[in-house]
């Protein structure tokens, strides 16, 4: 019961704090809150309103990262975001997922799978993308809007689609 109280308290503070506009002072408050929760946040990180990061710990964010409107990040499996990364509107970065049980076992009781997500420096993730657990996106990569990334992305490549596939190399 006490655990549930702390979860709801965290979610309430997160929602109130992250509905604030992206003014520098508010971004400092947001970064400080995440740091208190165990995250490591770099300099000049921008959080647009509506960003949802839970549970907060096991998150490492580099310098000059931009979280656009309504980005969701689940950090239970660990998320490492490099420097100078753009994360587009409504993108979801997921490091945990439900386990699909064998046979006819109950889904609700199957638990969660946790896998780290790593995003390199100078990456651009377009709007409405989904990054599933266990993915590494290499330095300088671009993920086209509305892509679902189910396999790791090589450095300096452009990927897109559902599931995301290589479109071309960056020149």
Buried (B, 14 or more C-beta within 10 A) or exposed (E): EEEEEEEEEBEEEBEEBBEBEBEEEBBEBBBEBBEEBEBBBBEBBBBBEBBBBBBBEBBBBBBBBBBBBBBBBBBBBBBBBBBBBBBBBBBBBBBBBEEEEEEEEEEEEEEEBBBBBBBBBBBBBBBBBBBBBBBBBBBBBBBBBBBBBBBEBBBBBBBBEEEBEBEEEEE
